[in-house]
Amino acid sequence: MSKKNYLSTIGQSSPVSASQAIAKGLAPDGGLFVPEFIDNISFDLERLKDLSYPDLAKAILGDFLDFTEEELDEAVDGAYRSGKFDTQNLVAVTDAGDHSILELHHGPTAAFKDMALTILPYLVTRASKKSGEANEIVILTATSGDTGKAALEGFKDVPGTRIIVFYPKDGVSDVQERQMLSTGGDNTDVIGIFGNFDDTQTGVKHIFSDKAFNEALDEKGYTLSSANSINIGRLLPQIVYYYYTYFDLLRNGKIKEGERVNFCVPTGNFGDILAGYYAKKTGLPVGKLICASNQNKVLTDFFESGDYDKNRAFLKSVSPSMDILISSNLERLLYDKLRDPDQVASLMKGLKTEGAYRVDPSLFPEFFAGYASEEDTLSTIKRTFEEEGLLIDPHTAVAEKVYRDYRDATGDDTYTVVLSTASPYKFSGAVYEALFGEAPGEDPFELQEKLSERTGTKIPFSLRDLRSKPVLHHKTAEPDAMEETVRVILS
Ligand SMILES: *Cc1c(COP(=O)(O)O)cnc(C)c1O
């Protein structure tokens, strides 16, 4: 096979190996790393279709990484064969009437981020060794709620690493906050930011691109890396579950060999759905990728008109992990479509200076986009429980709603999988209210109990003991003091 180079989306950094791309997280020019060779990958479905989830992960990741077989085994087995997930196959494909729901929340923190963040620490530590990095790796992460806890769990007490997580103080659910603040480990820090997720993410990106700051850290023996989906090592493991789901549908007679499947994805930073696009590019028979947004519908407007415009009010929703106006991984899609780093650079500059850019909307024929209002989201939770007997969280409900809208609007009856990204018990307040119409206003843990009683469903193991865990982190900061906070933590 040809050399597996990773390039920056904006073309001002030299090509690097997979290990270098993962160890660094972000390209030195501020762009995102993309696999140059992706057009040359074409997986043999026949060879992959009966593999277990971990073996499938090895087969797929093997083609994207520069790891030896032993290195790959260590990473995949450590993450996926060590009892961290509460189902044997890591995910569950559940029948939901005329479509299926892919449950991606059976990992240690009950959100889909676990699919990648259980394996990322193995990838990052191995990658930095392979690329000759002697410094301690400091993982800096901005979170809209779920990445933070999943990354903290993944990197907690991993030798040679530290992890610092920033989250919007009033922009995550009570359960999400308590999950993060109760994390132990000698190498973890969690900081509440007085701002929204975009402020938080922008702050982290600023720290990465501040040359002088990074040089000063290097002298002290630290190198920054990222656990956000701007790190290609976060994205690649997500390709696996698209393949796995397709094969599961085949095994269960839901589809025939070669038949196309649509995927409807609750979207925020565009990482999850981009992995679906990479799956399609590498040979999986995917029809449409349906991009579902909540009321922060920047992406819906973008796919309809070609205008990306973040100049609008940031709305807090019942699906907080999707409250995002700057959808980072869209940059990778733009690169793939345009194949012109200068043009991507100029679009990203437009985003930075004007908060907007424009491209030809006909560039994206394999995408459809829609959104769900707050009211739609809550009524979909209720309808799905009453009609299908399935308890879904608000993020999944957004995608369920958009799936229905898509079918109504297009008449496309291609078999569809709706991705379910979090346990309903991470958002008990909204779910309880949607089902029983009473204002919650109660202790989130009592609400979980009540929800469990009234719906006859179980609280996931990872959330059950949360209430008795003490709060261990107490730091807060203004968005413009984030760099200073990192300096203090590392001094
Ligand atoms: C992160 C997250 C999303 C959005 O995924 P992206 O890859 O950022 O598009 C959706 N739902 C939940 C529950 C999440 O945690």
Ligand as a Chemical Component Dictionary entry (heavy atoms), coordinates in Angstrom:
data_LIG
# 
_chem_comp.id                   LIG 
_chem_comp.type                 NON-POLYMER 
_chem_comp.pdbx_formal_charge   0 
_chem_comp.three_letter_code    LIG 
# 
loop_
_chem_comp_atom.comp_id 
_chem_comp_atom.atom_id 
_chem_comp_atom.alt_atom_id 
_chem_comp_atom.type_symbol 
_chem_comp_atom.charge 
_chem_comp_atom.model_Cartn_x 
_chem_comp_atom.model_Cartn_y 
_chem_comp_atom.model_Cartn_z 
_chem_comp_atom.pdbx_ordinal 
LIG C1 C1 C 0 -21.510 14.654 20.901 1  
LIG C2 C2 C 0 -22.927 14.254 20.821 2  
LIG C3 C3 C 0 -23.675 14.449 19.650 3  
LIG C4 C4 C 0 -23.102 15.140 18.428 4  
LIG O1 O1 O 0 -22.090 14.378 17.781 5  
LIG P1 P1 P 0 -21.073 15.107 16.802 6  
LIG O2 O2 O 0 -20.082 14.065 16.437 7  
LIG O3 O3 O 0 -20.461 16.242 17.576 8  
LIG O4 O4 O 0 -21.868 15.604 15.647 9  
LIG C5 C5 C 0 -24.981 14.005 19.620 10 
LIG N1 N1 N 0 -25.546 13.431 20.713 11 
LIG C6 C6 C 0 -24.862 13.241 21.851 12 
LIG C7 C7 C 0 -25.560 12.621 23.022 13 
LIG C8 C8 C 0 -23.540 13.631 21.951 14 
LIG O5 O5 O 0 -22.857 13.433 23.081 15 
# 
loop_
_chem_comp_bond.comp_id 
_chem_comp_bond.atom_id_1 
_chem_comp_bond.atom_id_2 
_chem_comp_bond.value_order 
_chem_comp_bond.pdbx_ordinal 
LIG C1 C2 SING 1  
LIG C2 C3 SING 2  
LIG C2 C8 DOUB 3  
LIG C3 C4 SING 4  
LIG C3 C5 DOUB 5  
LIG C4 O1 SING 6  
LIG O1 P1 SING 7  
LIG P1 O2 DOUB 8  
LIG P1 O3 SING 9  
LIG P1 O4 SING 10 
LIG C5 N1 SING 11 
LIG N1 C6 DOUB 12 
LIG C6 C7 SING 13 
LIG C6 C8 SING 14 
LIG C8 O5 SING 15 
# 
